[in-house]
Amino acid sequence: MTIGAGTDGGDRAGEDASSDRRPVGPEEVEELLYAYAPELLSSLVRRFGSFGFREGESALQEVFAEALREWPVKGAPDYEPSWLITAAINLMLVRAREAEARVRGEEAALAVPNRDFLRRFAHDAPKGAWKGTLSLLLLCCHPDLPRSARTALVLRAVGGLPAARVAAFFDLPEETLERYVARAKATIVEGGWSRALPEGEERAARLAEVRHVLRLVHDRGYAAEAARLTRLLDRLAPDGGTAERPAPAPREGERPRR
């Protein structure tokens, strides 16, 4: 199944007329995907709750892989974020149906309309406290996680980096990194949204931790990613510090366990 194809009762993506597409090269596509990644994942969390947080990132990586294959050849769609989020929602619904089939059987899962899945997930989604990409950054720096896990989540979920690049950051096999990230996400989900999304003084402390993580990313040789994410944070939380490039900080020896 093509990612952009619509599922039963869902939206459809990838049906753009060729005249609505503009020429793009692979590097431009990659930059676009990095820029869109945090808001797209934020949207999936808002729609799918904890399921979106656990599965949304891998769904987006699959959608991004198709965009990297297709757009340099066919051109980018007229409105890229719409194509990407529609494709991601369709893929999330496919995964939700597959999970339902494992519990209730394939026939019962196929009988559930997409709107019922969305309604079900909406009950688990964060409510008024959710502030989009900023909340996603705060979520990734959850206090119950070690700093290495926070760093991995920021690079994957907000930075949009593929697993191979994040694994290289920690000098770990990709499979080990994926298991580590999955455990970190489970820790956040089990703690509940209220603890994950702080307010007041706790919010300020969490923002400071986000900046500490970005300094670590910079000092480990990922300067471009650190600068991009720092600019994003400065735009989302101008009260949280200056827009300077992350300053050098002592190297953290902490890394995920194998």
GUVEX-381755 format. One record per residue (C-alpha): residue number from 0; x, y, z. Coordinates in steps of 0.25 Angstrom, whole numbers, plus 5000, padded with zeros to 4 digits. Layout:
N
pt num->NUM&xx->X&yy->Y&zz->Z
...
***
This chain:
258
pt num->0&xx->5000&yy->5000&zz->5000
pt num->1&xx->5005&yy->5014&zz->4996
pt num->2&xx->5006&yy->5022&zz->5009
pt num->3&xx->4999&yy->5034&zz->5002
pt num->4&xx->4987&yy->5025&zz->4998
pt num->5&xx->4974&yy->5027&zz->5006
pt num->6&xx->4969&yy->5017&zz->5016
pt num->7&xx->4954&yy->5013&zz->5019
pt num->8&xx->4947&yy->5026&zz->5022
pt num->9&xx->4960&yy->5034&zz->5023
pt num->10&xx->4966&yy->5046&zz->5016
pt num->11&xx->4974&yy->5044&zz->5003
pt num->12&xx->4988&yy->5049&zz->5000
pt num->13&xx->4998&yy->5047&zz->4988
pt num->14&xx->4987&yy->5050&zz->4978
pt num->15&xx->4992&yy->5064&zz->4974
pt num->16&xx->4992&yy->5067&zz->4960
pt num->17&xx->5006&yy->5068&zz->4954
pt num->18&xx->5003&yy->5083&zz->4950
pt num->19&xx->5002&yy->5086&zz->4965
pt num->20&xx->5016&yy->5081&zz->4968
pt num->21&xx->5029&yy->5089&zz->4968
pt num->22&xx->5043&yy->5084&zz->4965
pt num->23&xx->5051&yy->5081&zz->4977
pt num->24&xx->5065&yy->5074&zz->4979
pt num->25&xx->5068&yy->5064&zz->4990
pt num->26&xx->5075&yy->5074&zz->4999
pt num->27&xx->5063&yy->5083&zz->4999
pt num->28&xx->5053&yy->5072&zz->5002
pt num->29&xx->5062&yy->5068&zz->5014
pt num->30&xx->5062&yy->5082&zz->5019
pt num->31&xx->5047&yy->5083&zz->5018
pt num->32&xx->5045&yy->5070&zz->5025
pt num->33&xx->5054&yy->5074&zz->5037
pt num->34&xx->5046&yy->5088&zz->5038
pt num->35&xx->5032&yy->5081&zz->5038
pt num->36&xx->5036&yy->5069&zz->5047
pt num->37&xx->5032&yy->5075&zz->5061
pt num->38&xx->5019&yy->5081&zz->5057
pt num->39&xx->5015&yy->5069&zz->5049
pt num->40&xx->5018&yy->5060&zz->5061
pt num->41&xx->5011&yy->5070&zz->5071
pt num->42&xx->4999&yy->5069&zz->5062
pt num->43&xx->4999&yy->5054&zz->5063
pt num->44&xx->5000&yy->5054&zz->5078
pt num->45&xx->4988&yy->5064&zz->5079
pt num->46&xx->4980&yy->5054&zz->5070
pt num->47&xx->4984&yy->5041&zz->5075
pt num->48&xx->4989&yy->5043&zz->5089
pt num->49&xx->4999&yy->5034&zz->5095
pt num->50&xx->4998&yy->5025&zz->5083
pt num->51&xx->5002&yy->5037&zz->5074
pt num->52&xx->5014&yy->5039&zz->5083
pt num->53&xx->5018&yy->5024&zz->5083
pt num->54&xx->5016&yy->5022&zz->5068
pt num->55&xx->5015&yy->5035&zz->5061
pt num->56&xx->5030&yy->5037&zz->5060
pt num->57&xx->5032&yy->5024&zz->5053
pt num->58&xx->5020&yy->5027&zz->5044
pt num->59&xx->5026&yy->5041&zz->5040
pt num->60&xx->5040&yy->5034&zz->5037
pt num->61&xx->5033&yy->5025&zz->5027
pt num->62&xx->5025&yy->5036&zz->5021
pt num->63&xx->5038&yy->5045&zz->5020
pt num->64&xx->5045&yy->5033&zz->5013
pt num->65&xx->5034&yy->5033&zz->5003
pt num->66&xx->5035&yy->5048&zz->5001
pt num->67&xx->5050&yy->5047&zz->4999
pt num->68&xx->5048&yy->5036&zz->4988
pt num->69&xx->5036&yy->5043&zz->4981
pt num->70&xx->5038&yy->5058&zz->4982
pt num->71&xx->5051&yy->5060&zz->4975
pt num->72&xx->5045&yy->5051&zz->4963
pt num->73&xx->5031&yy->5056&zz->4963
pt num->74&xx->5032&yy->5070&zz->4970
pt num->75&xx->5027&yy->5074&zz->4983
pt num->76&xx->5012&yy->5076&zz->4985
pt num->77&xx->5006&yy->5089&zz->4985
pt num->78&xx->5005&yy->5090&zz->5001
pt num->79&xx->5015&yy->5080&zz->5006
pt num->80&xx->5010&yy->5080&zz->5021
pt num->81&xx->4996&yy->5076&zz->5017
pt num->82&xx->5002&yy->5064&zz->5008
pt num->83&xx->5011&yy->5059&zz->5020
pt num->84&xx->5000&yy->5060&zz->5031
pt num->85&xx->4990&yy->5053&zz->5022
pt num->86&xx->4999&yy->5042&zz->5019
pt num->87&xx->5003&yy->5041&zz->5033
pt num->88&xx->4989&yy->5040&zz->5039
pt num->89&xx->4986&yy->5030&zz->5028
pt num->90&xx->4998&yy->5021&zz->5033
pt num->91&xx->4994&yy->5023&zz->5047
pt num->92&xx->4980&yy->5018&zz->5045
pt num->93&xx->4986&yy->5006&zz->5038
pt num->94&xx->4994&yy->5003&zz->5050
pt num->95&xx->4983&yy->5005&zz->5059
pt num->96&xx->4974&yy->4995&zz->5051
pt num->97&xx->4986&yy->4985&zz->5051
pt num->98&xx->4987&yy->4987&zz->5067
pt num->99&xx->4972&yy->4985&zz->5068
pt num->100&xx->4972&yy->4972&zz->5059
pt num->101&xx->4983&yy->4966&zz->5068
pt num->102&xx->4973&yy->4968&zz->5080
pt num->103&xx->4959&yy->4966&zz->5073
pt num->104&xx->4962&yy->4959&zz->5060
pt num->105&xx->4964&yy->4964&zz->5046
pt num->106&xx->4949&yy->4964&zz->5043
pt num->107&xx->4945&yy->4972&zz->5055
pt num->108&xx->4956&yy->4982&zz->5053
pt num->109&xx->4952&yy->4985&zz->5038
pt num->110&xx->4938&yy->4988&zz->5043
pt num->111&xx->4942&yy->5000&zz->5051
pt num->112&xx->4941&yy->5013&zz->5044
pt num->113&xx->4953&yy->5022&zz->5044
pt num->114&xx->4945&yy->5033&zz->5051
pt num->115&xx->4942&yy->5023&zz->5063
pt num->116&xx->4957&yy->5021&zz->5064
pt num->117&xx->4960&yy->5036&zz->5064
pt num->118&xx->4949&yy->5038&zz->5074
pt num->119&xx->4955&yy->5027&zz->5083
pt num->120&xx->4969&yy->5033&zz->5083
pt num->121&xx->4964&yy->5047&zz->5085
pt num->122&xx->4960&yy->5043&zz->5100
pt num->123&xx->4974&yy->5040&zz->5102
pt num->124&xx->4980&yy->5052&zz->5096
pt num->125&xx->4986&yy->5064&zz->5104
pt num->126&xx->4975&yy->5075&zz->5106
pt num->127&xx->4977&yy->5090&zz->5108
pt num->128&xx->4991&yy->5089&zz->5113
pt num->129&xx->4996&yy->5084&zz->5099
pt num->130&xx->5004&yy->5096&zz->5093
pt num->131&xx->5009&yy->5089&zz->5080
pt num->132&xx->5024&yy->5088&zz->5077
pt num->133&xx->5027&yy->5095&zz->5090
pt num->134&xx->5020&yy->5084&zz->5098
pt num->135&xx->5027&yy->5073&zz->5090
pt num->136&xx->5040&yy->5079&zz->5094
pt num->137&xx->5036&yy->5079&zz->5109
pt num->138&xx->5031&yy->5065&zz->5108
pt num->139&xx->5044&yy->5060&zz->5102
pt num->140&xx->5051&yy->5066&zz->5114
pt num->141&xx->5043&yy->5059&zz->5124
pt num->142&xx->5049&yy->5059&zz->5138
pt num->143&xx->5047&yy->5044&zz->5140
pt num->144&xx->5057&yy->5041&zz->5128
pt num->145&xx->5072&yy->5041&zz->5129
pt num->146&xx->5079&yy->5052&zz->5121
pt num->147&xx->5083&yy->5042&zz->5110
pt num->148&xx->5068&yy->5038&zz->5108
pt num->149&xx->5064&yy->5053&zz->5107
pt num->150&xx->5075&yy->5056&zz->5097
pt num->151&xx->5071&yy->5044&zz->5088
pt num->152&xx->5056&yy->5048&zz->5089
pt num->153&xx->5059&yy->5062&zz->5085
pt num->154&xx->5068&yy->5058&zz->5073
pt num->155&xx->5057&yy->5048&zz->5068
pt num->156&xx->5044&yy->5054&zz->5072
pt num->157&xx->5047&yy->5069&zz->5070
pt num->158&xx->5059&yy->5069&zz->5061
pt num->159&xx->5053&yy->5058&zz->5052
pt num->160&xx->5067&yy->5051&zz->5050
pt num->161&xx->5066&yy->5037&zz->5046
pt num->162&xx->5070&yy->5026&zz->5055
pt num->163&xx->5083&yy->5023&zz->5049
pt num->164&xx->5088&yy->5037&zz->5051
pt num->165&xx->5083&yy->5037&zz->5066
pt num->166&xx->5090&yy->5024&zz->5068
pt num->167&xx->5103&yy->5029&zz->5063
pt num->168&xx->5102&yy->5041&zz->5073
pt num->169&xx->5102&yy->5031&zz->5084
pt num->170&xx->5111&yy->5021&zz->5077
pt num->171&xx->5101&yy->5010&zz->5078
pt num->172&xx->5094&yy->5000&zz->5069
pt num->173&xx->5082&yy->5005&zz->5063
pt num->174&xx->5073&yy->4994&zz->5069
pt num->175&xx->5078&yy->4997&zz->5083
pt num->176&xx->5075&yy->5012&zz->5081
pt num->177&xx->5061&yy->5008&zz->5076
pt num->178&xx->5058&yy->5000&zz->5089
pt num->179&xx->5064&yy->5011&zz->5098
pt num->180&xx->5055&yy->5022&zz->5091
pt num->181&xx->5043&yy->5012&zz->5093
pt num->182&xx->5045&yy->5011&zz->5108
pt num->183&xx->5047&yy->5026&zz->5109
pt num->184&xx->5033&yy->5028&zz->5102
pt num->185&xx->5027&yy->5017&zz->5111
pt num->186&xx->5032&yy->5024&zz->5124
pt num->187&xx->5026&yy->5038&zz->5119
pt num->188&xx->5013&yy->5031&zz->5115
pt num->189&xx->5011&yy->5024&zz->5129
pt num->190&xx->5014&yy->5037&zz->5136
pt num->191&xx->5002&yy->5043&zz->5130
pt num->192&xx->5000&yy->5056&zz->5122
pt num->193&xx->4999&yy->5065&zz->5135
pt num->194&xx->5013&yy->5062&zz->5139
pt num->195&xx->5018&yy->5063&zz->5125
pt num->196&xx->5014&yy->5077&zz->5122
pt num->197&xx->5018&yy->5086&zz->5133
pt num->198&xx->5014&yy->5100&zz->5137
pt num->199&xx->5020&yy->5112&zz->5145
pt num->200&xx->5034&yy->5109&zz->5151
pt num->201&xx->5034&yy->5095&zz->5147
pt num->202&xx->5032&yy->5100&zz->5132
pt num->203&xx->5044&yy->5109&zz->5134
pt num->204&xx->5053&yy->5098&zz->5139
pt num->205&xx->5049&yy->5089&zz->5128
pt num->206&xx->5052&yy->5099&zz->5118
pt num->207&xx->5066&yy->5101&zz->5124
pt num->208&xx->5068&yy->5086&zz->5123
pt num->209&xx->5064&yy->5087&zz->5108
pt num->210&xx->5075&yy->5097&zz->5106
pt num->211&xx->5085&yy->5088&zz->5113
pt num->212&xx->5081&yy->5077&zz->5104
pt num->213&xx->5083&yy->5085&zz->5092
pt num->214&xx->5097&yy->5090&zz->5097
pt num->215&xx->5101&yy->5075&zz->5099
pt num->216&xx->5096&yy->5072&zz->5084
pt num->217&xx->5105&yy->5084&zz->5080
pt num->218&xx->5117&yy->5079&zz->5087
pt num->219&xx->5116&yy->5065&zz->5082
pt num->220&xx->5118&yy->5070&zz->5068
pt num->221&xx->5103&yy->5072&zz->5063
pt num->222&xx->5105&yy->5087&zz->5062
pt num->223&xx->5095&yy->5089&zz->5051
pt num->224&xx->5084&yy->5081&zz->5058
pt num->225&xx->5087&yy->5089&zz->5071
pt num->226&xx->5086&yy->5102&zz->5064
pt num->227&xx->5073&yy->5099&zz->5057
pt num->228&xx->5066&yy->5094&zz->5069
pt num->229&xx->5071&yy->5106&zz->5078
pt num->230&xx->5065&yy->5115&zz->5068
pt num->231&xx->5052&yy->5108&zz->5068
pt num->232&xx->5052&yy->5108&zz->5084
pt num->233&xx->5055&yy->5123&zz->5084
pt num->234&xx->5044&yy->5126&zz->5074
pt num->235&xx->5034&yy->5117&zz->5083
pt num->236&xx->5039&yy->5122&zz->5097
pt num->237&xx->5046&yy->5136&zz->5095
pt num->238&xx->5045&yy->5137&zz->5110
pt num->239&xx->5054&yy->5125&zz->5112
pt num->240&xx->5067&yy->5131&zz->5108
pt num->241&xx->5075&yy->5138&zz->5097
pt num->242&xx->5076&yy->5133&zz->5082
pt num->243&xx->5090&yy->5131&zz->5083
pt num->244&xx->5097&yy->5118&zz->5078
pt num->245&xx->5098&yy->5108&zz->5089
pt num->246&xx->5111&yy->5111&zz->5097
pt num->247&xx->5121&yy->5100&zz->5100
pt num->248&xx->5118&yy->5091&zz->5112
pt num->249&xx->5125&yy->5080&zz->5119
pt num->250&xx->5123&yy->5067&zz->5111
pt num->251&xx->5113&yy->5057&zz->5117
pt num->252&xx->5119&yy->5043&zz->5119
pt num->253&xx->5105&yy->5038&zz->5120
pt num->254&xx->5100&yy->5029&zz->5109
pt num->255&xx->5089&yy->5018&zz->5107
pt num->256&xx->5091&yy->5005&zz->5113
pt num->257&xx->5093&yy->4994&zz->5102
***
